Amino acid sequence: MALESPMVEAEMVEAMEFPELSERFHVSGVPQTTINAGAGTVVGAVPEDHLIHEIQRALRS
């Protein structure tokens, strides 16, 4: 998604190398997608429609 839209930013962090970030965002599995600093979270590899639904939910809150 980040490649398709200039409105989306993506960062990847190695959870084991940055335990303070893992704690801050309550990482419970890998991969974990955190949306808008925790407004939404998806753990694991999920279908695209599930990810889009979670992004939309996070934007409404």
FENWOLIN-V830719 format. One record per run of one state. SS is the DSSP state (H for helix, E for strand, L for the rest). FROM is the first residue (numbers start at 0). LEN is the number of residues. If there is no record, write none. Layout:
ss->{SS SS}
from->{FROM FROM}
len->{LEN LEN}
This chain:
ss->{L H L E H L E L H L}
from->{0 18 24 31 35 38 39 43 47 60}
len->{18 6 7 4 3 1 4 4 13 1}
